[in-house]
Amino acid sequence: MIGLAFRDVEGHSVFPLSPLAILWVNLVTASPPALGLGFEPAGPDVMVRPPHDLSKGVFTWSVVCIFYCSDIACSFTISHRSSIHLFMVLSLVLARC
């Protein structure tokens, strides 16, 4: 999908990262938080606590609003600094949801 946003002067799609580079970035950025969570000691009452209410959900409205506002702000920044149309960037942002 990202190749649709970047085009060269002849109109061909340009992919800024190879699949191997994407995997490397994913490994480098995801490993430290995963290690931190994996080595964190569990609380003493973790098996005694009741499960959380499923009707509340994981994401609150404030988290969802911050998520979309940051995506839209990034879309404006990307479209302003390059020759990509804002509509194309916003459609890529909304397509990932």
Secondary structure, 3 states (H helix, E strand, C coil): CHHHHCECCCCCECCCCCHHHHHHHHHHHHHHHHHHHHHCCCCCCCCCCCCCCCCCCCCCHHHHHHHHHHHHHHHHHHHHHCCCCHHHHHHHHHHCC
